[in-house]
């Protein structure tokens, strides 16, 4: 994930696979031993170590990402004509602040969150991306995406770059984008499973299964059960002694419970919203059964089981879910990784497996947590990090 210049990459690809040292050393650890190099590590580590700071190159990329335009000649000269590296750094970071304060950044942030949420270009569907973009522009807390109870359905004027806060009007407990009517409408599905999947992939950056045990259990299938929940913690059919109408304990083809042990404890929270995203008193999502009857709680969970974010983290309603997600370190790390991929022009973490190595962004994660999860501060930290300005 750390950036390597095209010239360095070409040098690596052109190099022979093994050393031709006369001493017989043929492994990569001897690379450069005949040239007197003191560099250690494998080829990639050496190439990463050979990168140099180039604030003007970084400025071009940052300007395009944050404003949608190339830097002006005056901005280029502010960096290029600075007296030394320390002065170039000051000039570069001042321009990043300028970009982040511009109306153009508001639009770029709005487009970024549209892409991230896979929503937009409709008045209702734009409200969730607008909330995330508003938090980005105002240096709001990322955790407000899961906990904000009012002003959580803002509108955005692309011409002026102005956000106008507004309350979501779909009823029920309000919890940022988790209760957003546009999201709930777009991802309406049987059992509310699409809504649940959207939350997992967007804010944890991984597909289901979300929880995997280090000690798989034999449940009589062709492969073991790998979930952390008890296998019987989700429903099976009445014909098999359960209370539901779908056999989530099925083992005939795949072990359904590997994913559904978490999904079934989470999805009922999203099932109380109808096809338009309005909160209702009863479960309002269908099942794939004949006639598409509405789902029932017993279809998800047997008696005694409660809804939960994760094993050992019960949540009774959407507000409690938002609070649990706001405290989850995996959610925070996913937010940092998505901003990082935006800066480096990478594609979606989940869809194309553009996974960010944890050690690459650990400094930004630590800073993010220590700074109250402030979004604009995170964006600046990424665009001014060593790995962004080195080539």
LOTIRO-5008 format. One record per residue (C-alpha): x, y, z; residue in three letters. Coordinates in steps of 0.2 Angstrom, whole numbers, plus 2048, in hexadecimal, padded with zeros to 3 digits. Each point is the difference from the previous one (the first is absolute). Layout:
<site <X Y Z> 'ALA'>
...
This chain:
<site <800 800 800> 'UNK'>
<site <80F 80C 802> 'UNK'>
<site <803 809 7F0> 'UNK'>
<site <810 7FC 7F6> 'UNK'>
<site <805 80B 7F1> 'UNK'>
<site <7FE 7F8 7EE> 'UNK'>
<site <813 801 7FE> 'UNK'>
<site <804 7F6 810> 'UNK'>
<site <7F3 7F4 7FB> 'UNK'>
<site <807 7FE 7EF> 'UNK'>
<site <811 7FD 807> 'UNK'>
<site <7F9 7F2 80B> 'UNK'>
<site <7F8 7F7 7F2> 'UNK'>
<site <810 802 7F5> 'UNK'>
<site <80B 7F8 80E> 'UNK'>
<site <805 7EE 7FF> 'UNK'>
<site <7F6 7F5 80C> 'UNK'>
<site <810 7F9 809> 'UNK'>
<site <810 807 805> 'UNK'>
<site <80F 7FC 7F5> 'UNK'>
<site <80D 802 80E> 'UNK'>
<site <810 7F6 7FE> 'UNK'>
<site <7FE 7FB 812> 'UNK'>
<site <7F1 7F5 7FB> 'UNK'>
<site <7F3 80B 809> 'UNK'>
<site <7F0 7FE 7F6> 'UNK'>
<site <7F3 807 80C> 'UNK'>
<site <7F8 811 800> 'UNK'>
<site <808 805 810> 'UNK'>
<site <811 802 7F7> 'UNK'>
<site <7F8 80C 7F4> 'UNK'>
<site <80D 80F 7FE> 'UNK'>
<site <80E 7F7 809> 'UNK'>
<site <80B 802 7F1> 'UNK'>
<site <7FE 812 7FF> 'UNK'>
<site <804 804 812> 'UNK'>
<site <7EE 805 805> 'UNK'>
<site <7FC 800 812> 'UNK'>
<site <7ED 7FE 7FD> 'UNK'>
<site <7F8 7F1 808> 'UNK'>
<site <7EF 7F7 7FD> 'UNK'>
<site <7F8 7F9 7F1> 'UNK'>
<site <7FF 809 7EF> 'UNK'>
<site <7F0 808 804> 'UNK'>
<site <806 807 811> 'UNK'>
<site <810 807 7F7> 'UNK'>
<site <7F5 808 7F2> 'UNK'>
<site <7F5 808 80D> 'UNK'>
<site <80F 806 80A> 'UNK'>
<site <806 808 7F0> 'UNK'>
<site <7F1 80B 7FE> 'UNK'>
<site <803 813 802> 'UNK'>
<site <7F5 80E 805> 'UNK'>
<site <7F8 80A 7F1> 'UNK'>
<site <7F4 80D 806> 'UNK'>
<site <7FC 806 7EF> 'UNK'>
<site <7FB 7EF 7FA> 'UNK'>
<site <7F5 7FD 80F> 'UNK'>
<site <7F8 811 7FE> 'UNK'>
<site <7FA 7FC 7EF> 'UNK'>
<site <7F8 7F0 806> 'UNK'>
<site <7F9 808 810> 'UNK'>
<site <7F8 80F 7F6> 'UNK'>
<site <7F8 7F4 7F4> 'UNK'>
<site <7F9 7F6 80E> 'UNK'>
<site <7FA 80E 80B> 'UNK'>
<site <7FB 80D 7F4> 'UNK'>
<site <7FD 7F7 7EF> 'UNK'>
<site <80D 80C 7F8> 'UNK'>
<site <813 801 7FD> 'UNK'>
<site <809 80C 80B> 'UNK'>
<site <803 811 7FA> 'UNK'>
<site <811 806 7FA> 'UNK'>
<site <800 80C 80F> 'UNK'>
<site <7FD 7F1 80C> 'UNK'>
<site <80D 7F5 7F7> 'UNK'>
<site <80D 80E 802> 'UNK'>
<site <7FC 802 812> 'UNK'>
<site <807 7EF 803> 'UNK'>
<site <80D 7FF 7F2> 'UNK'>
<site <808 811 805> 'UNK'>
<site <800 7FC 813> 'UNK'>
<site <812 802 807> 'UNK'>
<site <803 7EE 806> 'UNK'>
<site <7F6 7F0 804> 'UNK'>
<site <7FA 807 810> 'UNK'>
<site <7F9 80F 7F8> 'UNK'>
<site <7F8 7F5 7F2> 'UNK'>
<site <7F7 7F6 80D> 'UNK'>
<site <7F9 80F 808> 'UNK'>
<site <7FA 807 7EF> 'UNK'>
<site <7F9 7EF 7FB> 'UNK'>
<site <7F6 7FE 810> 'UNK'>
<site <7FA 812 7FF> 'UNK'>
<site <7F9 7FC 7EF> 'UNK'>
<site <7F7 7F0 806> 'UNK'>
<site <7F8 80A 80D> 'UNK'>
<site <7FA 80C 7F2> 'UNK'>
<site <7F9 7F2 7F6> 'UNK'>
<site <7F7 7F9 80F> 'UNK'>
<site <7F8 811 804> 'UNK'>
<site <7FA 802 7EE> 'UNK'>
<site <7EE 7FD 7F9> 'UNK'>
<site <808 7F5 7F3> 'UNK'>
<site <805 7F4 80E> 'UNK'>
<site <7EE 7FF 806> 'UNK'>
<site <7FB 7FA 7EF> 'UNK'>
<site <80F 7F4 7FF> 'UNK'>
<site <7FC 7F9 811> 'UNK'>
<site <7ED 7FE 7FB> 'UNK'>
<site <805 7F6 7F1> 'UNK'>
<site <80C 7F5 809> 'UNK'>
<site <7F3 7FB 80D> 'UNK'>
<site <7F3 7FD 7F2> 'UNK'>
<site <80C 7F3 7F9> 'UNK'>
<site <804 7F9 811> 'UNK'>
<site <7EE 7FE 805> 'UNK'>
<site <7FB 7FB 7EE> 'UNK'>
<site <7F2 80C 801> 'UNK'>
<site <7FB 811 7F9> 'UNK'>
<site <7F9 80A 7F1> 'UNK'>
<site <7EF 801 809> 'UNK'>
<site <7F9 80C 80D> 'UNK'>
<site <7FE 7F2 80D> 'UNK'>
<site <80E 7F5 7FB> 'UNK'>
<site <80C 80F 801> 'UNK'>
<site <7FD 803 813> 'UNK'>
<site <80B 7F3 807> 'UNK'>
<site <80F 805 7F5> 'UNK'>
<site <7FC 812 804> 'UNK'>
<site <801 7FC 813> 'UNK'>
<site <812 7F8 7FE> 'UNK'>
<site <806 80F 7F5> 'UNK'>
<site <7F9 80D 80C> 'UNK'>
<site <80A 7F7 80E> 'UNK'>
<site <80F 800 7F5> 'UNK'>
<site <7FF 813 7FC> 'UNK'>
<site <7FC 805 812> 'UNK'>
<site <80D 7F4 808> 'UNK'>
<site <7F2 7F7 808> 'UNK'>
<site <802 7EF 809> 'UNK'>
<site <7FF 7F1 7F5> 'UNK'>
<site <7F6 7F7 80E> 'UNK'>
<site <7F2 80C 7FC> 'UNK'>
<site <7FD 7F6 7F1> 'UNK'>
<site <7F9 7F3 80C> 'UNK'>
<site <7F9 80A 80E> 'UNK'>
<site <7FA 811 7FA> 'UNK'>
<site <7ED 802 805> 'UNK'>
<site <7FC 810 7F8> 'UNK'>
<site <805 80A 7F1> 'UNK'>
<site <805 7EF 7F8> 'UNK'>
<site <7F7 802 7EF> 'UNK'>
<site <809 810 7FA> 'UNK'>
<site <7FE 806 7EE> 'UNK'>
<site <80F 806 7F6> 'UNK'>
<site <801 80E 7F3> 'UNK'>
<site <80D 7FB 7F3> 'UNK'>
<site <801 812 7F9> 'UNK'>
<site <804 809 810> 'UNK'>
<site <807 7F2 80A> 'UNK'>
<site <7F4 803 80F> 'UNK'>
<site <7F8 7F2 80B> 'UNK'>
<site <7EF 803 808> 'UNK'>
<site <7FD 7F5 80E> 'UNK'>
<site <7EF 7F7 801> 'UNK'>
<site <7F8 7F3 80B> 'UNK'>
<site <7FC 7EF 7F8> 'UNK'>
<site <7ED 7FE 800> 'UNK'>
<site <7FE 7EE 7FF> 'UNK'>
<site <7FD 7FD 813> 'UNK'>
<site <807 7F4 80C> 'UNK'>
<site <811 802 80A> 'UNK'>
<site <80C 80A 7F6> 'UNK'>
<site <812 7FB 7FE> 'UNK'>
<site <809 809 7F3> 'UNK'>
<site <801 7F7 7EF> 'UNK'>
<site <7FA 7EF 808> 'UNK'>
<site <7EE 807 801> 'UNK'>
<site <801 80A 7F0> 'UNK'>
<site <7F1 7FE 7F5> 'UNK'>
<site <809 801 7F0> 'UNK'>
<site <80C 7F2 805> 'UNK'>
<site <7F2 7F5 807> 'UNK'>
<site <7F6 803 7F0> 'UNK'>
<site <80E 7FC 7F4> 'UNK'>
<site <805 7F0 809> 'UNK'>
<site <7EF 7F9 804> 'UNK'>
<site <800 7ED 7FE> 'UNK'>
<site <7FA 7F0 807> 'UNK'>
<site <804 7FF 813> 'UNK'>
<site <809 811 7FF> 'UNK'>
<site <810 7F6 7FB> 'UNK'>
<site <805 80D 7F3> 'UNK'>
<site <7FF 80E 80D> 'UNK'>
<site <80B 7F5 80C> 'UNK'>
<site <80C 7FD 7F2> 'UNK'>
<site <802 812 7FC> 'UNK'>
<site <804 804 812> 'UNK'>
<site <80D 7F3 801> 'UNK'>
<site <809 803 7F0> 'UNK'>
<site <7FF 813 801> 'UNK'>
<site <806 802 812> 'UNK'>
<site <80A 7F1 804> 'UNK'>
<site <808 7FE 7EE> 'UNK'>
<site <7FD 7ED 800> 'UNK'>
<site <7F3 7F4 7FA> 'UNK'>
<site <7F7 7F4 80A> 'UNK'>
<site <804 7F5 80A> 'UNK'>
<site <804 80E 80C> 'UNK'>
<site <805 7F5 80F> 'UNK'>
<site <80B 7F1 7FE> 'UNK'>
<site <806 7F4 80D> 'UNK'>
<site <811 7F9 802> 'UNK'>
<site <7F9 7EF 805> 'UNK'>
<site <7F3 7FA 7F2> 'UNK'>
<site <7F3 7F4 806> 'UNK'>
<site <7FA 7F1 7F7> 'UNK'>
<site <7ED 801 7FD> 'UNK'>
<site <7FE 7F2 7F4> 'UNK'>
<site <803 809 7F0> 'UNK'>
<site <80D 7FF 7F2> 'UNK'>
<site <80A 80D 809> 'UNK'>
<site <800 806 812> 'UNK'>
<site <7F7 80E 808> 'UNK'>
<site <80B 80F 802> 'UNK'>
<site <7F5 80D 809> 'UNK'>
<site <803 806 812> 'UNK'>
<site <7ED 7FF 805> 'UNK'>
<site <7F9 7EF 806> 'UNK'>
<site <7FA 7F7 7F0> 'UNK'>
<site <7EE 7FF 807> 'UNK'>
<site <7FF 813 804> 'UNK'>
<site <7F7 803 7EF> 'UNK'>
<site <7F0 7F9 7FA> 'UNK'>
<site <7FC 7F0 7F7> 'UNK'>
<site <7F0 7F9 7FA> 'UNK'>
<site <7F2 7F9 80A> 'UNK'>
<site <802 7F0 7F7> 'UNK'>
<site <811 7FE 808> 'UNK'>
<site <7FA 806 811> 'UNK'>
<site <802 812 7FE> 'UNK'>
<site <7F5 810 7FF> 'UNK'>
<site <804 807 7EF> 'UNK'>
<site <7FB 7FD 7EE> 'UNK'>
<site <811 800 7F9> 'UNK'>
<site <80E 7F4 805> 'UNK'>
<site <80F 80B 804> 'UNK'>
<site <808 7F1 808> 'UNK'>
<site <800 7F7 7EF> 'UNK'>
<site <810 7F7 7FD> 'UNK'>
<site <7FC 7F7 7F0> 'UNK'>
<site <80A 80B 7F4> 'UNK'>
<site <809 80D 80A> 'UNK'>
<site <800 804 812> 'UNK'>
<site <7F3 80F 800> 'UNK'>
<site <803 804 812> 'UNK'>
<site <812 805 7FC> 'UNK'>
<site <7F8 811 7FA> 'UNK'>
<site <7EF 7FF 807> 'UNK'>
<site <805 7FE 812> 'UNK'>
<site <805 813 800> 'UNK'>
<site <7F4 805 7F2> 'UNK'>
<site <7F0 7F9 809> 'UNK'>
<site <805 809 810> 'UNK'>
<site <801 811 7F7> 'UNK'>
<site <7F4 800 7F2> 'UNK'>
<site <7F0 801 80B> 'UNK'>
<site <805 812 805> 'UNK'>
<site <7FE 805 7ED> 'UNK'>
<site <7F0 7F6 7FE> 'UNK'>
<site <7F5 80C 808> 'UNK'>
<site <802 80C 7F1> 'UNK'>
<site <7F4 7FE 7F1> 'UNK'>
<site <804 801 7EE> 'UNK'>
<site <801 813 800> 'UNK'>
<site <80B 800 80F> 'UNK'>
<site <7F2 805 80D> 'UNK'>
<site <801 7F9 811> 'UNK'>
<site <7F1 7F5 805> 'UNK'>
<site <7FA 7F7 80F> 'UNK'>
<site <802 7EF 7F9> 'UNK'>
<site <80D 7F7 7F5> 'UNK'>
<site <7FD 807 7EF> 'UNK'>
<site <80B 7F6 7F4> 'UNK'>
<site <7FB 7F1 7F6> 'UNK'>
<site <807 7EE 800> 'UNK'>
<site <804 7F6 7F0> 'UNK'>
<site <7F2 7F4 804> 'UNK'>
<site <7F1 7FD 7F5> 'UNK'>
<site <7F5 80F 801> 'UNK'>
<site <80E 80B 807> 'UNK'>
<site <7F9 800 812> 'UNK'>
<site <808 80C 80C> 'UNK'>
<site <80F 7FA 80A> 'UNK'>
<site <7FD 7FC 813> 'UNK'>
<site <80D 801 80E> 'UNK'>
<site <7FF 7ED 802> 'UNK'>
<site <806 7FF 7EE> 'UNK'>
<site <811 808 805> 'UNK'>
<site <803 7FA 812> 'UNK'>
<site <7F9 7F3 80C> 'UNK'>
<site <7F8 805 811> 'UNK'>
<site <80D 807 80C> 'UNK'>
<site <80B 808 7F3> 'UNK'>
<site <801 813 7FE> 'UNK'>
<site <806 80B 7F2> 'UNK'>
<site <813 805 801> 'UNK'>
<site <80E 809 7F7> 'UNK'>
<site <80C 7F2 804> 'UNK'>
<site <801 7F1 80B> 'UNK'>
<site <800 807 812> 'UNK'>
<site <7FA 811 7FA> 'UNK'>
<site <7EC 800 801> 'UNK'>
<site <7F7 80F 7F9> 'UNK'>
<site <7EE 802 802> 'UNK'>
<site <7FC 80E 7F3> 'UNK'>
<site <808 80A 7F3> 'UNK'>
<site <807 80D 80C> 'UNK'>
<site <809 7F3 80A> 'UNK'>
<site <807 7F9 7EF> 'UNK'>
<site <807 811 7FC> 'UNK'>
<site <808 801 811> 'UNK'>
<site <808 7EF 7FE> 'UNK'>
<site <807 804 7EF> 'UNK'>
<site <807 810 806> 'UNK'>
<site <80A 7F7 80C> 'UNK'>
<site <806 7F2 7F4> 'UNK'>
<site <813 802 7FC> 'UNK'>
<site <7FD 7F7 7EF> 'UNK'>
<site <7F3 80D 7FB> 'UNK'>
<site <80D 80E 804> 'UNK'>
<site <80D 7F7 7F6> 'UNK'>
<site <7F5 7FD 7F1> 'UNK'>
<site <7FC 813 800> 'UNK'>
<site <813 804 7FF> 'UNK'>
<site <803 7F3 7F3> 'UNK'>
<site <7F2 807 7F5> 'UNK'>
<site <807 812 801> 'UNK'>
<site <811 7F8 7FC> 'UNK'>
<site <7FA 7F7 7F1> 'UNK'>
<site <7F8 810 7FA> 'UNK'>
<site <810 80A 802> 'UNK'>
<site <80A 7F3 7F6> 'UNK'>
<site <7F3 7FE 7F2> 'UNK'>
<site <7FC 7EE 805> 'UNK'>
<site <7F0 7F7 7FC> 'UNK'>
<site <7F3 7F9 80D> 'UNK'>
<site <808 7F6 80E> 'UNK'>
<site <7F2 7F2 800> 'UNK'>
<site <7FB 800 7EE> 'UNK'>
<site <812 7FF 7F9> 'UNK'>
<site <80A 7FA 80F> 'UNK'>
<site <80A 810 801> 'UNK'>
<site <804 7FC 812> 'UNK'>
<site <80C 80C 809> 'UNK'>
<site <80D 7F8 80B> 'UNK'>
<site <7FD 804 812> 'UNK'>
<site <812 806 803> 'UNK'>
<site <7FF 80C 7F2> 'UNK'>
<site <7F2 80B 808> 'UNK'>
<site <803 7FC 813> 'UNK'>
<site <807 811 803> 'UNK'>
<site <7F0 808 7F8> 'UNK'>
<site <7F5 7F4 80A> 'UNK'>
<site <808 804 811> 'UNK'>
<site <7FF 813 7FC> 'UNK'>
<site <7ED 7FE 7FA> 'UNK'>
<site <7FC 7F7 811> 'UNK'>
<site <80A 80D 80A> 'UNK'>
<site <7F7 80F 7F7> 'UNK'>
<site <7EE 7FB 803> 'UNK'>
<site <7FE 7F8 7EF> 'UNK'>
<site <800 811 7F7> 'UNK'>
<site <7FE 7FE 7EE> 'UNK'>
<site <808 80F 7F8> 'UNK'>
<site <80F 7FE 80C> 'UNK'>
<site <802 7EE 7FA> 'UNK'>
<site <7FF 805 7ED> 'UNK'>
<site <80E 80D 803> 'UNK'>
<site <80A 7F3 80A> 'UNK'>
<site <7FF 7F4 7F1> 'UNK'>
<site <804 80D 7F3> 'UNK'>
<site <80F 806 809> 'UNK'>
<site <807 7EF 806> 'UNK'>
<site <811 7FA 7FA> 'UNK'>
<site <7F9 7F3 7F6> 'UNK'>
<site <7F5 80C 7F6> 'UNK'>
<site <80E 80D 7FC> 'UNK'>
<site <80E 7F3 7FC> 'UNK'>
<site <803 7F9 7EF> 'UNK'>
